[in-house]
Amino acid sequence: MRILNSEFYSAPAVEIAPKLLGKFICIKDSGEIKKYRITETECYWGEEDTACHASKGRTARTDVMYRAGGVLYVYLCYGMHYMLNIVTGREGHPEAVLIRGVEGASGPGRVTKLLRIDKTYNGCSIVNDELRITNDELWIEDDGAEPEYIATKRIGIGYAGKEDQDRLWRYEIKKKKIRNKNCGI
């Protein structure tokens, strides 16, 4: 297992979203490390993407999306569910990958509930060991898994332009069996 570094997160969201599939989201909770394999992601890419929160420009809410890749963008949706996004790409271009599912939780609100993620994680780094939130830590590890996946339209973006609604920027693991290039599974 290796922790993903800033170089990994420097690529555009459209490249990173499918590459995050099969990786482990790791969280240290009360001294115990819990790991959940990422099963579904969705990407948002720049001010030109009408589905992206930054489509209206830089605001207090979207400011974190303009940072260099490797930080978290966490926001409250409909006043009920926190959404966990990983900012990607170069500094100054707002883009992020929404974590839509992990083993044990399908749907971004369920993911944050399982991981106990809230707004306090917004803006925190997930590269190396820079992240410190109370007594918890969060990072992503790669064990070499290369799952097959399907790409489909994003969900819940009826407010976006037709072209952006039709983009195949939602990625989901296709099969339960995940091939691991390091051990031949």
C-alpha positions, -999 to +999 in steps of 0.1 A: +000+000+000+012+035-008-004+068+001-012+089-029+010+120-033+005+155-047+017+144-081-012+120-084-037+147-075-021+173-099-039+157-130-073+169-141-104+156-124-115+138-156-084+117-154-084+112-116-120+102-111-117+067-128-082+063-113-096+066-077-118+036-082-104+006-062-083+029-040-088+029-003-101+058+016-085+055+051-096+073+082-082+072+117-111+072+141-105+071+178-071+054+173-084+028+149-077+029+111-106+020+089-103+014+052-130+015+026-125+007-011-138+035-034-165+021-058-180+052-074-168+087-083-180+117-103-160+146-116-166+184-119-143+204-141-139+241-141-160+273-144-170+261-179-188+230-165-223+243-156-227+214-131-196+225-112-201+247-081-174+270-095-194+277-127-204+310-112-168+319-103-148+320-071-169+325-039-162+318-003-178+283-007-158+274-039-125+290-029-110+256-019-117+243-054-091+267-068-063+252-047-038+227-061-050+191-061-048+171-029-072+189-006-108+182+004-138+201-006-167+193+018-200+210+017-235+205+030-261+194+004-298+204+010-290+211+046-288+174+053-258+155+038-222+163+036-205+157+003-168+146+001-149+159-029-112+157-036-098+188-054-076+179-083-055+196-110-034+228-109-039+257-087-063+283-101-085+259-121-115+247-100-121+210-103-129+181-080-139+145-077-170+136-057-167+103-038-202+087-045-196+053-031-173+031-011-176-006+000-203-005+026-220+028+015-236+037-018-244+074-023-223+104-013-244+112+018-240+077+031-203+078+024-198+108+047-221+094+073-201+061+074-168+080+075-181+106+099-170+134+076-184+169+082-175+205+073-144+205+095-126+185+068-132+212+042-098+225+029-077+199+046-048+182+028-048+145+021-013+142+008+015+127+029+007+133+066-003+170+065-039+164+075-047+169+112-083+173+123-089+169+161-076+133+166-085+119+132-066+116+099-078+109+064-058+097+034-061+075+003-040+044-003-033+025-035-028-013-033-025-017-071-061-026-078-072-019-113-110-025-114-131-025-146-155+003-146-184+019-165-188+056-173-223+071-172-240+104-169-237+124-137-266+123-113-287+152-098-275+180-121-308+190-137-297+226-133-267+222-157-267+228-194-276+198-216-241+193-229-228+191-193-257+168-182-248+144-211-211+141-201-201+106-190-182+118-159-196+093-134-175+062-128-185+030-111-167-003-106-182-028-131-175-061-113-172-071-077-139-088-084-110-063-085-078-073-102-047-064-082-016-060-104+007-065-074-005-100-064-021-113-096-057-114-083 
